[in-house]
Amino acid sequence: MDELKHIIAKNITALRRNVGLTQLELAEKLNYSDKAVSKWERAESVPDVSVLKAIADLFSVTVDYLITDNGDVIPEPASTAKKNKRRAKIDTAHALFICMSVFLVWLVGTVAFVLLDIIHGKVGNNWLAFIYCVPASFIVWLVFNCVWFKGKLNFLLVSALMWTVLASLHITLIVCGYNFWLLYILGIPCQAVILAWAALEWKLKKDKGVTDEAPLEIEVVQ
């Protein structure tokens, strides 16, 4: 079993380095902690079968390759590089789409500003349309980030959305003659909940990297 651990450790390390990934980057792709990857590569533990399959798919090799002593022979990573390149193009397209969507929010805000000016015949408080474009932009960004990207940025986006909504309401109340700054106190417990949510999410991922590592039991036939 110890020999198998060292074989798997050697193969994972070689494959990771061959495509230029760090332990942290590999861990993120597998939704594990970098501590777990480090333990695998030091032969202190063995990934379970499902993780071995995920690693094999990631590097375009077979599970048999991972548990076999292959010497210094490393498979051609062309397919993996091709997948990564395609993924990068898709991520870029998604990022551009988000930028266009945010731009559309501000375009709608500008149209609203102009229409209100035409209807009222004066600028007045029409500029509030631009104030509300800020939280609206964060809503759009948050939605598409949840759909296409990893959730790490969501905590920041939710925080920004909350504070910009409160700021927009405060500015609106000031325009109406009420300086209700106590609105921001509401943001304190909300921010605490967001931070607790982020901490819990981080802890669950960290625990997954440590507790989900069931040893791969292989019966060796003599």
N, C-alpha and C positions, 0 to 999 in steps of 0.2 A: 504493500500500500504506500509506503514511503517513497518507493521508486516511482510509482505512478504519480504521486504528488509532484515530484521533481520534474517529471516529464511534462506534465501539464503546465507547471510553472514556467519551464523553459520555453515551451511553445507559445504560451500567451505573451510572454515578454518579447519573444522574437517577432511575433506577428504585430504586436503593438508598435514596436520600434520601427518595423519595416514600413509602416504607413505613416510614421511621424506623429503618433498620438501620445499624449502624456497619460499618466495613470488617471488623472482627474477627468480628462476628456473621454477616456474609455469608460470610466465609471458613470459619467453623465449619459452616455449612449445606452448603457445597460440599466440605467436608473438604480445604480448602486452607489455606495460611497467609495472614495478613493482609498480609504482604509481597507475595504474589502479587497479591492484589486491588488493593493500592496501585499496583503496576506496571501493571496493566490500566487503572486509572483515570487514570494519567499517560501513557497511550499508549506506554509503554516496551516492552510486549509484548502479545500477543493470546492469549486463551484458545483451546485447541484446540476442534474441532467438538463433541466430547462435552460439554465444559464449557459452551460456548455454549448447547447444548440444555438442560443442567441449569439454567442461569441463566434461560433463556426459560421453562422450566416453573415455576421458582420464582416468577417475577413474572407468570405467566399471559400471556405474550406469545409471539410467534413468533420464530424465529431471524432471519427476514427483518427483523423490527422492530429487532433489535439491530444489524444491519449496514447499516441505512438511516438517512439523515439525516432525522429526524422533526421538526426544529425544536424548539419548546418543547412539543409535544403529548405528553402522558404518558397512557397508557391507564388507565382506571379500575381501581384496585387492589382493588375490592370482593371479587373471588374470592380474591385472595391473603389479604386480611384475614380472610375467612371461613375459609380453610384454617388460618391461624395461630390463630384463635380456637378452632377445632375441635381443633387440636393441643394447645393449652393445656388444654382440658377433658380430653383424653385423658391428658395428663401428670399432671394433678391427680388423676384417677381412679386412675392407676397408683401415684402417691405414697401415696394413701389406702390402697390395697390393701397396699402394703409395710408401712405403719404397722399395719394390722390383722394382718398376718402376724407381725410382730414381737411384737405384743400377744399373739397366740396362743401364741408360744413361751413367753412369761412365764406365760401361763395354764397351759400344760402343766407348767412348772416348779413352779407353785404346787400343782397337783394332785398332782404327784410328792412334794412336801414333805409335804402332808397325808396321803397314803397311807402314806408311810414312817413318819410319826408314829403313825398308827393301828396299823400292823403291829408297830413296835418298842415302842410304848407310851411313848415319850419322844422329845424333839426330837433329842438327840444331834448327829450331824453331818449331819442332813437338810438344813441350810441350804446345803450344797454344791450342791444342785439349782439354787439361784438363781445361784451362781457360774458354772455351766456354761450358764446362760441367756444370759450375755453373749456368748461366742463363737458360740453358736447363733444369736443375733440377727444378728450380723455375717454369718454364712453365708447366712441368708435374704435379708438386704439385698443382699449381693453378687450372689447368683443373679438376683434380679429386676432389679437395676441393669444387669447384663449383657444381660438380655433386652429391657428397655424404654428404658434411658437410655444416654447416651454414656459411654464408658469412662474418662473423665478421673477419676472418683471411685473407680474400681476399685483404683487404686494405694493410696489411703488406706485403703480397706476391707480389702484384703489385708493391709496392714501392721497394722491394728487387730486383724484376726482372728488373725494370727500371735502378736502379743504377748499377747492375752487368752487364747489357748490355753495359752501358756507360763505365764502367771500362774495360770490355773486348775489346771494340773498342779502348780505349785509350792505353791499353797495346799493342794491335796489331800495332797501329800507331807508338808507341815508337820503337818496333822491326823494323819497316820499316824506322826508322830515323826521325819521326815527333813526337814532344812532344806537341800534340794538347790538352792541358788540358782544353781549353775552352769548350770542350764537356760537362763537368760537369755543366756548366752554363745552358745548355738545361734542365738539371734535375730539376732546381729550379722551373720554372713554371709548369712543369709536376707534381712535388711533391705537389705544391699548388693546382692543379686540383684534385689530389687524396685526399688530406685533405678536400677539399670542398665537394667532393663526399661523403666521410665518414661522414662529419658533416651533410650533407643533408639527408643521409640515417638514421642517428641517430635521426634527428629531425622529419622525417616522421613517424618513429616507435613510437616516443614519443607522437606525435600529435594523432596518431591512438589510442593510449591507452586512450587519454582524450576525443577526439571528437567522436569516434565511439561508445561511451557508450550510446546508446539510451535506455531509461527506458523501462522496460518490462511492457506493459500495459495489465492488466488482469481484465476483468470485473467480479466483485464479484456478484453473484446472491443471493439476499436475500431470 
